[in-house]
Amino acid sequence: MSVEIRTLKTSEEVNAGFRVFLRAMVGLPLGDVDAVEVTDPGRYLGALDDTDVVGGADSYGSWLVVPGGARVPHAAVTHVGVLPTHRRQRILSRLIARQLADIAERGEVVASLRASEAVIYERFGYGVASSAQSARVVLRRAALRPEVPPGGRIRLVDAAADTALLAGIHDQAVWPGAIGRPAGWWKLQELLRKTHPVSQYVVVHSTDGVDDGYAAYHPEDTVGWFTSTEKTVSVTDFVALTDSARAGLWRHLLSLDLVDVLVFESVALDDALPLAVVDRRAVELGPVRDETWLRLVDVEAALRARVFGDGDSVVLEVNDALLPANNGRFEVTPKSVTRTSVPADLSVGVETLAAAYLGGTRWQHLAATGRVGVHDPDAARRLDELFGTASLPFSGTVF
């Protein structure tokens, strides 16, 4: 019997789709979760073999901050998987194609995901738009420089009781690459804490009485804590809306008693922490890893939403095999984006445009590796001026 692709309608179907995702991912220890509580209604697509759900692709309705600070409607794609018994049957391709069509119909301008494998999603038009790394800090060597701002007030809060407080702070995020965290995302964090309890601490920072940042952290290996020679604390969520909040949260974390090592699980590639300490070698940065896989669902709307730098105009030809409405030539200037019929300076697949869209990948690097068709040798340089940003994009949210 042929496999049908459709929206999962009942709670039983949604939970069956979620179980498929867990089975497909092999190593996710999420335990007994009611998927209805952590998903957006009507967005979970399933592949059904007769009545059995054998694959799925889900998404949250959200927003994405683009260069210049605008927020565009965004689909946070997640829970993608196909049972091993049904792989190599184009089920994933059909799911993603249907999902992109649905996202476009909803009017969402972009989609993004976190990829379990790095070779799957480019063929569907996704490109790596932001990267991240970890940071390991040896606290006995990590004195802050005297010039670092003092920061404001720090207070401990209960993560379970104060979810709305933390969500309200994060909802003010303005850095390029930040995404809105929907209610289902926060609910899943609550369920994970119950399923895998750890001694988690959350501190909130305020400047002049206004909450403007928070950090969530927990100790590792609590069983051997008092005999360990390298007591380690992991920072799992770090949100700073202001320089004051960033400095104040650093001061708190770097002065924790009974702690030898502080590990930030994810920071931007241009995070300022190494510049803030006297001994830069106290901060050891981990390997760079891909973070945001971005898909431009409406290329014209996405280009018009972001701010461009100064520079000469470029005519960019875009090719999109899955969403033909994106095909065309676009003249990009510092002030406008318009469709045009004049010859292109540079041609590009939608996945490569996505990689450069937030400013995380340079056009000249893309040209040097053959990922763009160059008709004007100077076009990549001009695009770097137009697409350049003051800071590298970073999301900081796993979903």
Phi, psi and chi 1 to 4 in degrees:
 res  aa     phi    psi   chi1   chi2   chi3   chi4
   1 MET       -  139.8 -174.7  174.1  -67.3      -
   2 SER   -71.2  152.9   62.0      -      -      -
   3 VAL   -86.3  130.7  172.2      -      -      -
   4 GLU   -99.2  136.7  177.4 -171.1   11.3      -
   5 ILE  -106.1  121.7  -53.7  -64.5      -      -
   6 ARG  -159.5  169.9   64.6  167.6  172.1   82.1
   7 THR   -69.5  136.0  -58.4      -      -      -
   8 LEU   -75.8  125.8  -60.4  177.2      -      -
   9 LYS  -102.2  -40.6  -60.9  173.4 -177.8  176.2
  10 THR  -100.2  164.9   66.7      -      -      -
  11 SER   -63.0  -33.7   60.5      -      -      -
  12 GLU   -65.0  -41.2  -70.4   77.3   14.2      -
  13 GLU   -68.2  -41.6  -73.7 -177.5  -15.7      -
  14 VAL   -61.4  -43.4  169.9      -      -      -
  15 ASN   -68.4  -33.5  -83.9  -72.0      -      -
  16 ALA   -65.3  -40.8      -      -      -      -
  17 GLY   -62.2  -40.6      -      -      -      -
  18 PHE   -66.4  -37.6 -165.8   71.0      -      -
  19 ARG   -65.8  -35.8  -72.8 -166.1  -63.7  -87.6
  20 VAL   -60.8  -44.0  166.5      -      -      -
  21 PHE   -58.7  -47.5  166.5   67.1      -      -
  22 LEU   -61.6  -42.1  -64.0  179.2      -      -
  23 ARG   -65.0  -41.3  175.4   64.2   65.0   84.2
  24 ALA   -66.1  -34.7      -      -      -      -
  25 MET   -80.4  -11.9  -67.8  -61.6  101.7      -
  26 VAL    68.6  -54.8 -178.6      -      -      -
  27 GLY  -108.9   18.1      -      -      -      -
  28 LEU   -87.6  116.6  -74.6 -177.8      -      -
  29 PRO   -93.1   59.1   34.6  -32.1      -      -
  30 LEU   -83.5  -14.1  -69.3  178.7      -      -
  31 GLY    71.3 -152.7      -      -      -      -
  32 ASP   -89.2   95.8 -173.2   18.4      -      -
  33 VAL  -117.0  132.1  172.9      -      -      -
  34 ASP   -80.5  108.0 -177.9   -2.3      -      -
  35 ALA   -62.8  -25.0      -      -      -      -
  36 VAL   -61.0  -32.3  175.2      -      -      -
  37 GLU   -72.9  -21.9  -66.0 -173.7   68.0      -
  38 VAL  -119.1   18.1  -61.6      -      -      -
  39 THR  -129.4  160.8   55.5      -      -      -
  40 ASP   -88.3  131.2  -80.1    1.7      -      -
  41 PRO   -58.4  137.6  -22.1   32.7      -      -
  42 GLY    79.5    5.4      -      -      -      -
  43 ARG  -110.0   -6.4  -61.5 -173.8   69.4  109.7
  44 TYR   -89.4  113.2 -149.4  143.1      -      -
  45 LEU   -91.1  142.8  -68.7  173.4      -      -
  46 GLY  -128.7  154.9      -      -      -      -
  47 ALA  -108.1  119.4      -      -      -      -
  48 LEU  -113.9  124.5  -74.3   85.7      -      -
  49 ASP   -99.5  101.5 -173.7  -11.1      -      -
  50 ASP    62.5 -114.6 -164.5    4.2      -      -
  51 THR  -105.3    0.8   59.0      -      -      -
  52 ASP   -91.3  129.2  -64.6  -30.9      -      -
  53 VAL   -78.4  119.2 -179.5      -      -      -
  54 VAL  -116.8   -3.5  -61.9      -      -      -
  55 GLY  -163.4  162.2      -      -      -      -
  56 GLY  -160.4  159.1      -      -      -      -
  57 ALA  -150.5  125.0      -      -      -      -
  58 ASP  -122.2  169.3 -170.6   17.1      -      -
  59 SER  -159.6  157.2   65.3      -      -      -
  60 TYR  -106.5  144.5  -66.3  112.0      -      -
  61 GLY   -77.2  133.0      -      -      -      -
  62 SER  -156.2 -166.8  176.6      -      -      -
  63 TRP  -137.5  159.0   44.5 -102.6      -      -
  64 LEU  -128.6  131.7  170.3   77.1      -      -
  65 VAL   -82.3  127.7  179.0      -      -      -
  66 VAL  -110.3  164.0  -57.4      -      -      -
  67 PRO   -52.4  129.2  -30.6   38.0      -      -
  68 GLY   106.0  -15.1      -      -      -      -
  69 GLY    98.8   -6.9      -      -      -      -
  70 ALA   -69.0  150.9      -      -      -      -
  71 ARG  -109.0  128.8  -66.9  178.9  174.1 -175.3
  72 VAL  -111.8  147.7  -62.4      -      -      -
  73 PRO   -57.6  135.2  -24.2   34.6      -      -
  74 HIS  -141.8  140.3  162.7 -110.5      -      -
  75 ALA  -107.0  119.6      -      -      -      -
  76 ALA   -90.6  102.2      -      -      -      -
  77 VAL   -81.6  133.2  173.0      -      -      -
  78 THR  -156.6  177.7 -172.9      -      -      -
  79 HIS    54.8   42.1  -52.8  148.0      -      -
  80 VAL   -94.6  127.3  178.7      -      -      -
  81 GLY  -175.5  155.4      -      -      -      -
  82 VAL  -131.8  138.2  176.3      -      -      -
  83 LEU   -59.2  144.5  -72.9  179.1      -      -
  84 PRO   -60.0  -23.0   15.0  -27.0      -      -
  85 THR   -73.6  -12.7   53.3      -      -      -
  86 HIS  -125.5   19.3  -74.2   71.3      -      -
  87 ARG   -77.1  164.9  -68.5 -155.8  172.5  128.3
  88 ARG    62.8   29.4  -50.4  -64.2 -176.6  -96.5
  89 GLN  -121.7   16.8  -62.1  179.0   33.6      -
  90 ARG    65.6   19.0  -64.5 -163.2   69.5 -104.2
  91 ILE   -67.1  -44.2  -68.0  174.2      -      -
  92 LEU   -61.0  -44.3  178.0   63.4      -      -
  93 SER   -59.5  -41.4  -64.5      -      -      -
  94 ARG   -68.4  -39.5  -67.8  174.7   60.8 -161.9
  95 LEU   -61.9  -47.6  -80.2  166.3      -      -
  96 ILE   -68.1  -39.9  -63.2  -60.0      -      -
  97 ALA   -62.0  -43.2      -      -      -      -
  98 ARG   -66.3  -40.6  167.2   65.1 -177.0  -84.7
  99 GLN   -63.1  -43.2 -175.6 -178.0   57.0      -
 100 LEU   -62.3  -40.3  -74.8  173.1      -      -
 101 ALA   -63.7  -40.5      -      -      -      -
 102 ASP   -65.8  -42.2  -74.0   -1.6      -      -
 103 ILE   -62.3  -43.2  -69.6  169.5      -      -
 104 ALA   -62.2  -40.6      -      -      -      -
 105 GLU   -65.7  -30.1 -168.8  171.9  -49.1      -
 106 ARG   -74.3  -11.8  -68.9  174.6 -175.0  -87.5
 107 GLY    84.0   15.6      -      -      -      -
 108 GLU   -82.3  130.2  -70.6  162.4  -18.6      -
 109 VAL   -79.7  -33.7  173.3      -      -      -
 110 VAL  -138.5  161.8  -63.3      -      -      -
 111 ALA  -133.4  154.0      -      -      -      -
 112 SER  -146.8  161.7   74.7      -      -      -
 113 LEU  -152.5  170.2   54.0   79.7      -      -
 114 ARG  -112.2  120.6  -54.3  -66.2  176.7  -97.3
 115 ALA   -89.6  129.2      -      -      -      -
 116 SER   -72.6  -30.7   57.3      -      -      -
 117 GLU  -129.8  144.2  -63.4 -178.1   65.9      -
 118 ALA   -86.8   -1.4      -      -      -      -
 119 VAL  -114.4   10.4  -65.5      -      -      -
 120 ILE   -90.5  -48.1  -64.2  175.9      -      -
 121 TYR   -92.9  -12.4  -68.9  100.0      -      -
 122 GLU   -62.7  -34.3 -169.3  171.7  -69.7      -
 123 ARG   -69.3  -12.2   68.7  179.2 -176.0  -90.7
 124 PHE  -100.4   10.7  -58.2  119.3      -      -
 125 GLY    93.9    7.4      -      -      -      -
 126 TYR   -88.8  142.6  -75.3   86.4      -      -
 127 GLY  -133.9  154.5      -      -      -      -
 128 VAL   -75.4  108.4  177.7      -      -      -
 129 ALA  -101.0  -19.6      -      -      -      -
 130 SER  -147.1  152.3   77.2      -      -      -
 131 SER  -128.8  165.6  -62.2      -      -      -
 132 ALA  -146.7  172.7      -      -      -      -
 133 GLN  -154.0  165.6   58.9 -167.5  -14.5      -
 134 SER   -91.1  167.3   61.4      -      -      -
 135 ALA  -138.8  124.9      -      -      -      -
 136 ARG  -108.5  124.2 -177.0  179.2 -176.1  -87.1
 137 VAL  -118.1  122.9 -174.1      -      -      -
 138 VAL   -86.1  109.7  179.1      -      -      -
 139 LEU   -67.9  -31.8  -67.3 -171.0      -      -
 140 ARG   -65.9  -17.8   62.4 -179.0  173.9   79.4
 141 ARG  -108.6   -2.5  -62.3  171.3   54.7 -171.1
 142 ALA  -100.9   61.2      -      -      -      -
 143 ALA   -79.1  133.8      -      -      -      -
 144 LEU   -70.8  146.1  -73.9  172.3      -      -
 145 ARG   -65.1  148.4  -61.0  177.2   65.7   89.2
 146 PRO   -63.6  -21.1   18.6  -30.6      -      -
 147 GLU   -79.0  -14.1  -51.1   95.9  -61.7      -
 148 VAL   -62.8  132.9  173.2      -      -      -
 149 PRO   -55.9  152.1  -23.6   32.8      -      -
 150 PRO   -71.9  -23.5   25.5  -35.2      -      -
 151 GLY    80.0 -177.9      -      -      -      -
 152 GLY  -111.2 -139.4      -      -      -      -
 153 ARG   -92.4  139.3  177.3  173.9  174.7  -98.1
 154 ILE  -115.2  135.6  -67.3  -78.8      -      -
 155 ARG  -139.8  145.7   68.5 -175.6 -170.7  -81.7
 156 LEU   -78.8  140.3  -82.5  164.3      -      -
 157 VAL  -131.8  167.7  -59.0      -      -      -
 158 ASP   -93.6  114.9 -176.5  -26.6      -      -
 159 ALA   -59.6  -39.2      -      -      -      -
 160 ALA   -68.5  -41.4      -      -      -      -
 161 ALA   -81.1  -23.4      -      -      -      -
 162 ASP  -113.9   30.5  -67.6  -59.3      -      -
 163 THR   -56.8  -41.9  -65.7      -      -      -
 164 ALA   -62.3  -36.0      -      -      -      -
 165 LEU   -63.7  -48.3  168.5   63.1      -      -
 166 LEU   -65.0  -41.6  -55.0 -175.9      -      -
 167 ALA   -62.0  -38.1      -      -      -      -
 168 GLY   -65.7  -35.1      -      -      -      -
 169 ILE   -69.4  -50.6  -65.5  171.6      -      -
 170 HIS   -62.6  -30.2 -175.4  -87.2      -      -
 171 ASP   -65.5  -10.0 -163.9   50.8      -      -
 172 GLN   -96.1    8.1  -59.8  173.2   63.3      -
 173 ALA   -58.0  136.3      -      -      -      -
 174 VAL  -128.2    2.7  -66.0      -      -      -
 175 TRP   -83.0  144.5   60.4   86.8      -      -
 176 PRO   -57.6  130.8  -24.7   34.9      -      -
 177 GLY   101.9  -17.3      -      -      -      -
 178 ALA   -65.8  144.2      -      -      -      -
 179 ILE  -123.7  154.2   68.2  166.1      -      -
 180 GLY   -70.6  135.8      -      -      -      -
 181 ARG   -97.3  110.2  -65.0  173.8  172.8  177.7
 182 PRO   -73.4  170.5   24.7  -32.1      -      -
 183 ALA   -58.2  -38.0      -      -      -      -
 184 GLY   -63.0  -34.2      -      -      -      -
 185 TRP   -64.1  -45.9 -174.3   91.9      -      -
 186 TRP   -66.0  -37.7  -70.5  102.1      -      -
 187 LYS   -63.1  -39.9 -178.7   63.4  176.7  179.2
 188 LEU   -62.9  -38.2 -178.0   57.9      -      -
 189 GLN   -61.8  -40.5  -52.2  -45.3  -56.7      -
 190 GLU   -62.3  -44.2  -65.9  176.8    7.6      -
 191 LEU   -66.4  -37.9  -65.9  174.5      -      -
 192 LEU   -64.0  -38.2  -72.7  171.7      -      -
 193 ARG   -64.0  -36.4  -76.6 -166.2  -65.6  -89.7
 194 LYS   -72.8  -37.9  -67.4  177.1 -178.2  177.9
 195 THR   -73.4  -37.4  -54.4      -      -      -
 196 HIS  -128.0   74.2  -53.0  -75.7      -      -
 197 PRO   -66.0  132.0   23.4  -32.4      -      -
 198 VAL  -135.0  165.4  -65.0      -      -      -
 199 SER   -78.1   86.3  -59.6      -      -      -
 200 GLN   -95.0  139.9  179.5  163.3  -54.9      -
 201 TYR  -120.5  141.7  -58.6   86.4      -      -
 202 VAL  -131.5  128.8  178.5      -      -      -
 203 VAL  -119.0  141.5  -69.0      -      -      -
 204 VAL  -112.6  136.7  169.8      -      -      -
 205 HIS  -104.2  140.8 -179.0  -82.0      -      -
 206 SER  -133.9  142.8   58.7      -      -      -
 207 THR  -116.3  120.5  -57.7      -      -      -
 208 ASP    52.3   40.7  -62.4  -31.0      -      -
 209 GLY    82.8    1.1      -      -      -      -
 210 VAL  -109.3  123.1  177.3      -      -      -
 211 ASP   -67.3  124.7  -65.6  -27.8      -      -
 212 ASP  -138.4   19.8   55.0    1.5      -      -
 213 GLY   174.9  162.7      -      -      -      -
 214 TYR  -157.8  162.4   70.5   86.5      -      -
 215 ALA  -140.1  136.5      -      -      -      -
 216 ALA  -113.1  133.8      -      -      -      -
 217 TYR  -151.3  160.0   56.8   94.3      -      -
 218 HIS  -149.8  154.6   65.6  -98.6      -      -
 219 PRO   -79.0  148.9   28.8  -34.0      -      -
 220 GLU   -97.8  149.0  -58.1  -73.3   -6.6      -
 221 ASP    51.4   61.7 -172.6   21.0      -      -
 222 THR   -69.1  -22.5   53.7      -      -      -
 223 VAL   -62.6  -42.8  173.2      -      -      -
 224 GLY  -103.4   24.6      -      -      -      -
 225 TRP   -56.8  -50.6 -177.7 -102.1      -      -
 226 PHE   -80.9   -8.0  -71.6  106.2      -      -
 227 THR  -105.4   -5.5   57.8      -      -      -
 228 SER   -74.8  143.9  173.1      -      -      -
 229 THR   -95.3   -0.1   58.3      -      -      -
 230 GLU  -141.8   68.8 -165.2  172.9   88.9      -
 231 LYS   -66.8  123.3  -59.5  178.0 -176.7   67.3
 232 THR  -119.0  136.1  -59.0      -      -      -
 233 VAL  -117.7  133.7  159.8      -      -      -
 234 SER  -105.6  130.8  -70.2      -      -      -
 235 VAL   -95.2  113.8 -178.8      -      -      -
 236 THR   -96.3  -20.2   56.5      -      -      -
 237 ASP  -150.5  122.9 -161.0    7.7      -      -
 238 PHE  -133.7  113.6 -174.3   96.4      -      -
 239 VAL  -125.5  119.2  176.1      -      -      -
 240 ALA  -130.5  118.0      -      -      -      -
 241 LEU   -87.4  -17.3  -55.5  179.1      -      -
 242 THR  -138.1  163.8   64.6      -      -      -
 243 ASP   -63.6  -35.9  -70.4  -19.1      -      -
 244 SER   -61.2  -44.8  172.2      -      -      -
 245 ALA   -64.4  -42.4      -      -      -      -
 246 ARG   -61.0  -47.3 -176.0  175.2  -64.5  103.9
 247 ALA   -65.2  -42.9      -      -      -      -
 248 GLY   -64.4  -40.5      -      -      -      -
 249 LEU   -68.5  -39.5  -68.7  168.7      -      -
 250 TRP   -57.4  -47.3  -78.0  -19.8      -      -
 251 ARG   -58.2  -42.6  -74.0 -170.5 -176.3  -80.1
 252 HIS   -63.6  -50.8  171.3   79.6      -      -
 253 LEU   -67.6  -38.6  -66.3  168.0      -      -
 254 LEU   -77.6   -6.3  -90.4   58.7      -      -
 255 SER  -112.6   15.6   63.4      -      -      -
 256 LEU   -63.7  133.0  -69.6  173.5      -      -
 257 ASP   -75.2  156.5  -69.5  -27.9      -      -
 258 LEU    60.7   21.5  -58.9  175.5      -      -
 259 VAL  -123.7  134.1  177.9      -      -      -
 260 ASP  -100.0  -37.9  -58.4  -57.4      -      -
 261 VAL  -132.7  136.5  173.8      -      -      -
 262 LEU  -116.3  127.7 -174.0   68.9      -      -
 263 VAL  -118.2  118.1  175.3      -      -      -
 264 PHE   -87.2  118.6  -69.2   83.1      -      -
 265 GLU   -67.4  -30.6  -67.8 -171.6   -5.9      -
 266 SER  -152.6  123.6 -174.2      -      -      -
 267 VAL  -134.8  160.1  -60.6      -      -      -
 268 ALA   -67.0  156.4      -      -      -      -
 269 LEU   -65.3  -24.7  -61.1 -170.1      -      -
 270 ASP  -109.8   28.2   56.2   -4.1      -      -
 271 ASP   -57.6  141.4 -169.6  -82.9      -      -
 272 ALA   -85.1   -1.6      -      -      -      -
 273 LEU   -54.9  -44.7 -179.1   57.4      -      -
 274 PRO   -59.6  -27.2  -24.9   35.8      -      -
 275 LEU   -79.9  -15.1  -58.1  176.4      -      -
 276 ALA   -90.3  -10.6      -      -      -      -
 277 VAL  -106.8  152.3  -65.9      -      -      -
 278 VAL   -65.4  -43.9  175.6      -      -      -
 279 ASP  -103.2   99.1 -177.8   -5.2      -      -
 280 ARG   -59.9  -25.8  -71.4 -172.1   61.0  141.3
 281 ARG   -74.2   -6.8  -64.5 -179.3 -175.7  179.0
 282 ALA   -71.0  -19.6      -      -      -      -
 283 VAL  -108.6  112.4 -179.1      -      -      -
 284 GLU  -104.5  115.4  179.4 -177.0  -18.5      -
 285 LEU   -85.5  137.0  -62.1  174.5      -      -
 286 GLY   -81.9  179.0      -      -      -      -
 287 PRO   -65.5  148.3   23.3  -32.9      -      -
 288 VAL   -72.0  135.3  174.4      -      -      -
 289 ARG  -133.6  149.5   62.4 -176.8 -173.9  -82.9
 290 ASP   -66.6  142.4   53.1   90.0      -      -
 291 GLU  -118.0  -80.7 -173.8 -162.7   33.1      -
 292 THR   -85.3  117.9  -60.5      -      -      -
 293 TRP   -95.7  113.7  -75.4   75.3      -      -
 294 LEU  -107.2  142.4 -177.5   66.1      -      -
 295 ARG  -126.7  122.2 -146.8  -47.3  176.4  166.8
 296 LEU   -83.9  111.0  -56.2 -175.2      -      -
 297 VAL   -85.7  -35.9  179.7      -      -      -
 298 ASP  -126.0   95.6 -175.6  -25.9      -      -
 299 VAL   -60.2  -45.8  165.8      -      -      -
 300 GLU   -62.8  -46.0 -172.6  170.5   -0.8      -
 301 ALA   -65.0  -38.5      -      -      -      -
 302 ALA   -64.9  -45.4      -      -      -      -
 303 LEU   -64.1  -40.1  -71.2  173.7      -      -
 304 ARG   -70.5  -21.6  -72.3 -179.2  171.8  175.8
 305 ALA   -77.5  -28.6      -      -      -      -
 306 ARG   -93.6  160.3   62.8  153.4  -68.7  169.9
 307 VAL   -91.3  141.6  168.7      -      -      -
 308 PHE  -112.8  155.0  -67.8   97.5      -      -
 309 GLY   -81.7  178.1      -      -      -      -
 310 ASP   -70.7  149.3  -66.5  -28.5      -      -
 311 GLY   154.9  171.2      -      -      -      -
 312 ASP   -76.8  153.5  -64.3  -31.8      -      -
 313 SER   -69.1  155.9   65.5      -      -      -
 314 VAL  -136.4  137.8  175.1      -      -      -
 315 VAL   -97.7  118.8  176.0      -      -      -
 316 LEU  -112.1  122.9 -173.8   63.2      -      -
 317 GLU   -97.0  127.3 -176.5  169.4    5.2      -
 318 VAL  -113.2  136.1  179.3      -      -      -
 319 ASN  -119.2  128.4  -58.8  -61.8      -      -
 320 ASP  -138.6  107.2 -171.3  -19.9      -      -
 321 ALA   -72.6  -28.4      -      -      -      -
 322 LEU   -93.1  -30.3  -69.1  179.2      -      -
 323 LEU  -124.7   84.6  -63.8  174.3      -      -
 324 PRO   -59.4  -21.8  -21.8   32.3      -      -
 325 ALA   -61.6  -19.7      -      -      -      -
 326 ASN   -81.6  -14.9  -73.6  -31.8      -      -
 327 ASN   -67.0  136.9  -68.2  -28.3      -      -
 328 GLY   153.0 -177.6      -      -      -      -
 329 ARG  -112.2  138.1  -64.2  171.1 -173.0  166.8
 330 PHE  -128.0  126.5  -57.5   86.9      -      -
 331 GLU   -90.1  117.7 -177.5  175.2   16.0      -
 332 VAL  -105.0  124.2 -178.7      -      -      -
 333 THR  -126.5  171.3   77.3      -      -      -
 334 PRO   -59.3  -22.2  -27.4   36.4      -      -
 335 LYS  -116.0  -12.2  -60.5  -63.2 -177.1 -177.7
 336 SER  -156.2  161.1   65.7      -      -      -
 337 VAL  -132.8  123.5  173.8      -      -      -
 338 THR  -136.5  145.4   54.5      -      -      -
 339 ARG   -70.1  147.1  -78.3 -172.6  178.9  -95.3
 340 THR  -149.7  164.4 -178.0      -      -      -
 341 SER  -113.0    4.3   59.0      -      -      -
 342 VAL   -73.4  157.9  -56.3      -      -      -
 343 PRO   -56.4  143.7  -25.5   35.6      -      -
 344 ALA   -79.8  145.8      -      -      -      -
 345 ASP   -83.9  -25.2  -62.0  -47.4      -      -
 346 LEU  -158.4  139.5 -173.9  148.1      -      -
 347 SER  -119.0  147.9   57.9      -      -      -
 348 VAL  -154.7  146.9   65.1      -      -      -
 349 GLY   -75.5  154.1      -      -      -      -
 350 VAL   -62.4  -28.5   70.4      -      -      -
 351 GLU   -68.8  -34.6   72.7  -73.7  -11.3      -
 352 THR   -75.6  -38.2  -55.7      -      -      -
 353 LEU   -59.5  -40.1  175.1   58.6      -      -
 354 ALA   -61.4  -38.0      -      -      -      -
 355 ALA   -63.0  -33.8      -      -      -      -
 356 ALA   -92.6  -13.1      -      -      -      -
 357 TYR   -59.7  -42.3  175.3   72.1      -      -
 358 LEU   -87.9   -1.4  -66.7  176.1      -      -
 359 GLY    92.1   10.1      -      -      -      -
 360 GLY   -87.5  -12.3      -      -      -      -
 361 THR  -132.8  134.1  -55.8      -      -      -
 362 ARG   -84.0  139.7  -64.7 -173.5   62.9 -172.3
 363 TRP   -63.6  -36.4  -76.9   98.9      -      -
 364 GLN   -65.7  -31.4  -69.9  179.9   87.3      -
 365 HIS   -70.6  -40.2  -68.6  166.4      -      -
 366 LEU   -63.0  -41.5  -66.1  169.2      -      -
 367 ALA   -65.6  -39.9      -      -      -      -
 368 ALA   -66.5  -25.2      -      -      -      -
 369 THR   -99.1   10.8   52.5      -      -      -
 370 GLY    76.5   18.2      -      -      -      -
 371 ARG   -90.2    0.1  -68.0 -175.2   56.7 -178.4
 372 VAL  -134.1  154.0  -61.2      -      -      -
 373 GLY   -92.1  116.5      -      -      -      -
 374 VAL   -99.1  117.6  179.0      -      -      -
 375 HIS  -103.6  -26.0  -48.1  -62.6      -      -
 376 ASP  -122.3  115.4  178.5  -16.1      -      -
 377 PRO   -57.1  -22.3  -22.6   33.4      -      -
 378 ASP   -93.6   -2.4 -168.0   47.2      -      -
 379 ALA   -65.2  -40.1      -      -      -      -
 380 ALA   -64.1  -40.3      -      -      -      -
 381 ARG   -61.9  -43.5 -179.1 -164.5   62.2   78.1
 382 ARG   -65.7  -36.8  -58.8 -158.3  -49.2  -87.5
 383 LEU   -67.0  -35.3  -80.3  174.3      -      -
 384 ASP   -62.0  -36.8  -83.4  -25.8      -      -
 385 GLU   -67.1  -40.9  -67.8 -179.9  -11.1      -
 386 LEU   -70.7  -42.7  -71.1  165.5      -      -
 387 PHE   -90.5   -4.0  -80.8   74.5      -      -
 388 GLY   -62.3  146.0      -      -      -      -
 389 THR  -130.3  157.5   54.7      -      -      -
 390 ALA   -71.0  -27.8      -      -      -      -
 391 SER  -139.1  155.2   60.4      -      -      -
 392 LEU   -74.1  146.4  -69.3  175.5      -      -
 393 PRO   -68.8  150.4   25.6  -34.1      -      -
 394 PHE  -159.1  137.1  174.6   68.7      -      -
 395 SER   -98.7  -57.9  173.1      -      -      -
 396 GLY    80.5    7.8      -      -      -      -
 397 THR  -124.5  127.1  -59.9      -      -      -
 398 VAL  -103.6  134.2  176.7      -      -      -
 399 PHE  -145.3      -   53.1   89.5      -      -
